[in-house]
Amino acid sequence: MDTTFLNLLAEVKPPSTWFPTDASASNQVDGLAYFILIICGIFLVFNAGLMVFFAVRYRQQKKQDTATGATHNTALEVFWSVIPAFILAIIFIWGFRGFLVQATPPDNSYDIMVTGKKWEWIFTYPNGISARGEGSDYAALHVPADQPVRLTLQSQDVLHSVFIPQLRVKKDVVPGRFNQMWFEAHFDEKTAEAVELPTEDGGTVEVKRNTYDLFCTEYCGTNHSTMITKVYIYQPDDYEKWYASMALVSPDKNMILHGQQLYDQKCKTCHSLDGSGTAQYPTWEGLYGTTNHATSVGPKTVDDLYIIESIRNPGAALAPKPGGGTYPGGMNSFPELSDRDIRSIIEFMKTASDKVDADEDLIYGDLNNDGTLKGEAEGEEGGPEVETEGDDAPEGGAEAETDAAQ
C-alpha cells in the first residue's frame, strides 16, 4: 500500500488564523497585509452595520408607502470616493516600496543557485557542490542567519515555484530564464535544534539550527505534492562549520547505507537494481563481478577499477547491451563525488549482485581519502601499491592499474 499521501497528511500542522512564524529580517509583507486586513475588517463592520440599520430603520411600514428621498448628495459622494482613494494610495505606495526592496538584493548577498526539476530541488553553493534528492540532510537549503541570501532560480523542465512561508518569500521558477529572490533570516535560539556534523579530522562537531519548510507552489506533474524540502538556518559561526562539512560524511556511517543514498540521489534515475529499464541504461542487477564484460574497448572485468573508470570517465568503456552493441554515452562524470563516495557506491552495487558479497560492516571512517582501506600500503600517487614484473610495468597506484587494464 502506498502511504505517501497519508504521510503527507500526518505532517500537516493545524491551520493558523495568522501568518506562520516570522523568521525574516527583511519582511516587507506582514505590516502591509495586516493593514489591509484591518481596513477590510473596519469597512466590513461599517458597511454591514449600515445595512442592518437601514433595513430596520427604513423598512416599509405599509404597502401603499412610496419611498422618497434625495437622489444626489455631493458631500457624501466626495466622502466615499476620496477616503477610499486615499487608503488605496497608501496601500500602493507601501506595497511598491516593499516590492522594490524585495526585487533588489543587497550587494553583500550570499549567492546560492536553486534548480527546479521534476520532482526535486537542487542547491548549488559557492564552492560548486550541488545537493539534491531525498534521503540526505544536505539536499535541503542551508543558509546563514543575519546575512542577505540571494537565490538564483532556474528550471530544467516545467514551471515550478519556490515558497518559504516563514521567510515571506515566493518566486516562480521559469524554464528558459533566470529569476532571483532574496531574504535575510533571523536565528531563533528557542526553537533551534542541535545536530552533529562530521569534521575533517574524522570527529564530529555540534551545531544548532532552525528548520522551516520549502514548497513548490506551481503544479508541476504527478509528484508535485512531494516536492517539499527543508530550510536550515544557522548562526554564522555554525554555518561555517556546516559549510566545511559539506563534502564530509560521518565516520561512523555505514558504507552500504551511504552508497544507497548516493544511488538514490544520482544513479537511480538511469540504473535499476532489478533488471528493468535496460533499453537505455545498464541495470546493476548481477553486474558487479561480471567477467568478459564486452565493452566498447574490449572485454573487461566489472571490478572496482572498472566502476571508478566508468564514473570518472563515462565514455572510456561503454557497457554492452543484452541484445548486442553498447549503451550510448552521455553520463555525467559527477566531479563532486569523492573517492570514498565512489567506494560507497561500489559497496552498494555489490548488494545487487549474486557474484560477490558486500562488506556490511564497513564504515566511512575505515577508508583513506583516496578510497583505499586504512592500513593498506599506499603508492606514490596515494593509491594501493601494485605488484609488477619487468622494467616496462606501470608505476604508481590506482591510475597505473587502470592504464594496465586498458
Sequence and secondary structure as in RCSB ss.txt:
>XXXX:A:sequence
MDTTFLNLLAEVKPPSTWFPTDASASNQVDGLAYFILIICGIFLVFNAGLMVFFAVRYRQQKKQDTATGATHNTA
LEVFWSVIPAFILAIIFIWGFRGFLVQATPPDNSYDIMVTGKKWEWIFTYPNGISARGEGSDYAALHVPADQPVR
LTLQSQDVLHSVFIPQLRVKKDVVPGRFNQMWFEAHFDEKTAEAVELPTEDGGTVEVKRNTYDLFCTEYCGTNHS
TMITKVYIYQPDDYEKWYASMALVSPDKNMILHGQQLYDQKCKTCHSLDGSGTAQYPTWEGLYGTTNHATSVGPK
TVDDLYIIESIRNPGAALAPKPGGGTYPGGMNSFPELSDRDIRSIIEFMKTASDKVDADEDLIYGDLNNDGTLKG
EAEGEEGGPEVETEGDDAPEGGAEAETDAAQ
>XXXX:A:secstr
   HHHHHHHH     SS     BSS  SHHHHHHHHHHHHHHHHHHHHHHHHHHHHT   STT      S  HH
HHHHHHHHHHHHHHHHHHHHHHHHHHHHS  TT EEEEEEEETTEEEEE TTS EE SSS GGGSEEEETTSEEE
EEEEESSS EEEEEGGGTEEEEE BTS EEEEEEB   TTT EEEEEE TTS EEEEEEEEEEEEE S  STTGG
G EEEEEEE HHHHHHHHHHTT   TTSBHHHHHHHHIIIIITTT  SSS  TTTS   TTTTT SSEEETTEEE
  SHHHHHHHHHSTTSS  B TTSSB        TT  HHHHHHHHHHHHTT SSS   TT BGGGB TTS BTT
S B TTSSB     STTS  SSHHHHHHHH 
